[in-house]
Amino acid sequence: MKNLSDKEAWEGVADCISCTLRNSVLFAGLEEEDFDKIHQPIDLYTLPAGSTLYRAGDKADRLYTIRSGVLKLIQYLPDGTQRIVRLIRSTDVTGLEALLGQPYKHDAVVLHPTQACSLPVSVVQALSKTNPKLHQELLTRWQRALEEADAWLTELSTGSAKQRVARLLLRLVRNQESSECELCPREDMGAMLGITTETTSRTIAEFKRQSLLIETEPNKYLLDIRNLEFIADN
């Protein structure tokens, strides 16, 4: 995995005012005059699958708001194995520990090609002091991250392998209008669920045989939501 440098990943200064996702990302509550107070660049990164946005232990001097794509947050266990603690997707904010002056807690690795805006923590801290909406949005994002972490712990780390895989598939299509799902590599799915790669592969194969997953194009599937929900809950 390659840790992209600013020079390699940088595409240009993000145009926050005209951003099509502005109403759903961190700066939704800012007015045009607020942007006049930003004296450091907010850069737009384009990241290929397999690249690393930041690593655990790195100095956390930036937050990242995700415009598109999917990243995985990896935590390493004392025995050297890795556990994926949650996924970061479009409109999510990651690197919030920077606001506390702490180093990054995870490796943030790109699963699907991703665009992310890099926000200097000093800019966010200064704006949050003068803009109550931004301050509240930061608290909301932090609470959302905690709820997501709790959900991964309770939903994806308990129950049978079938239940865990079904719950993960349902989470991958949550908040989407269709039942289409793009699967992660089996090794990653196992790391998310605390089961082996082999068990993950067998479970996915069984779900395919039962038509709970129907492949529409390479690695993209339509899900049988109703029956997967039954498996997840029983």
C-alpha angles and dihedrals in degrees: 000000000000121000102218117223122223089254094052097044102035116111101168145290110315115243096225096172094060097031110136090219095048095111092056102040135074098281096051092115097052123108124218092259089056090064089058087067093059106099098167124069121261101213129207115222127198110201128188122219112280096028123121123237094190139340133231110267095025117131105268106223098140140052121211128215114198118229097179140345135044133276131186123221110219127200121188121224123220091259091057097254118129131233124196104222098188146331126255116213143172114321092012121126120220134184094049090150086077088076089066094048091248127136119254112283099208145028108257106210126180116244098175125018106287141197115204134175114224113220120193106233091225090060093050092046093050094047093046090058092058101031116060092190092059091046090052091046090054090053090047092051091048092051090048091053090051092049091049091050090050091049092052090050095049102033104034102034099051136062132030124324090256091053093048094048091046091051092049092050090051091050091051091061097036114130091015123119095224132048092239115132133185109209126224121229111286091243090056092047090053090050090052094049102037093241132112124273089242093054090048092051093048092049093049090048090051092049089052092052089051091049091241085127120039116187113225097173134350108316093348120110144179112229130219092229097184097053094040088054089052091052092045093053100041 
